[in-house]
Amino acid sequence: MSEYKFDRSAFRMMTFQDSDASNIFGKEVPYAERLRQAYFLISKAYGFTMENQPRLDRNYFSMRKMNP
């Protein structure tokens, strides 16, 4: 396994005003669009596509009713 190296060229120091101006998830963007963008970033991070989405493994997740 190769050593992970931090890419320092991907980020830069900004003022608060510059950071607010470059925010793509601002309040004027609808929630549906924010969710679509977030799902796209998650799919890229975990390496799946919209056509080949991961399935929920039922061996690890289950649901049952609580007894009052």
C-alpha positions as CSV (number, residue, x, y, z in Angstrom):
1,M,0.0,0.0,0.0
2,S,1.4,3.4,-1.0
3,E,1.9,6.2,1.5
4,Y,-0.9,8.8,1.4
5,K,0.5,12.3,0.6
6,F,-1.5,15.5,1.4
7,D,-2.0,17.7,-1.6
8,R,-1.3,21.2,-0.4
9,S,-2.1,22.8,-3.8
10,A,-5.9,21.9,-3.4
11,F,-6.5,24.5,-0.7
12,R,-5.5,28.1,-0.1
13,M,-5.9,30.6,2.7
14,M,-9.0,32.9,2.3
15,T,-10.6,35.7,4.1
16,F,-14.1,35.2,5.4
17,Q,-15.5,37.4,2.6
18,D,-13.7,35.4,-0.1
19,S,-14.9,32.1,1.5
20,D,-18.5,33.3,1.6
21,A,-18.3,34.4,-2.0
22,S,-17.0,31.0,-3.2
23,N,-19.5,28.9,-1.2
24,I,-21.5,26.8,-3.7
25,F,-23.9,25.6,-1.0
26,G,-25.3,29.1,-0.2
27,K,-28.7,29.9,1.1
28,E,-30.0,30.8,-2.4
29,V,-29.3,27.3,-3.6
30,P,-32.4,25.0,-3.1
31,Y,-32.2,22.0,-0.8
32,A,-32.8,19.6,-3.6
33,E,-29.8,20.9,-5.5
34,R,-27.6,20.8,-2.4
35,L,-28.5,17.2,-1.8
36,R,-27.8,16.4,-5.5
37,Q,-24.4,18.0,-5.3
38,A,-23.6,16.2,-2.0
39,Y,-24.6,12.8,-3.3
40,F,-22.4,13.4,-6.3
41,L,-19.4,14.2,-4.1
42,I,-20.1,11.1,-1.9
43,S,-20.3,8.9,-5.0
44,K,-16.9,10.2,-6.2
45,A,-15.4,9.7,-2.8
46,Y,-16.6,6.1,-2.5
47,G,-16.2,5.2,-6.2
48,F,-19.8,4.3,-7.3
49,T,-22.0,5.7,-10.0
50,M,-25.7,6.6,-10.2
51,E,-26.3,3.5,-12.3
52,N,-24.3,1.2,-9.9
53,Q,-25.3,2.3,-6.4
54,P,-24.3,0.2,-3.4
55,R,-26.8,-2.0,-1.7
56,L,-27.6,-1.9,2.0
57,D,-26.1,-5.0,3.7
58,R,-28.9,-6.4,5.8
59,N,-26.5,-8.5,7.8
60,Y,-25.2,-5.4,9.6
61,F,-28.4,-3.2,9.7
62,S,-31.7,-4.3,11.1
63,M,-34.8,-2.7,12.5
64,R,-37.3,-3.9,15.2
65,K,-40.1,-2.4,17.3
66,M,-39.4,-1.2,20.8
67,N,-41.4,-2.9,23.5
68,P,-43.0,-0.2,25.7
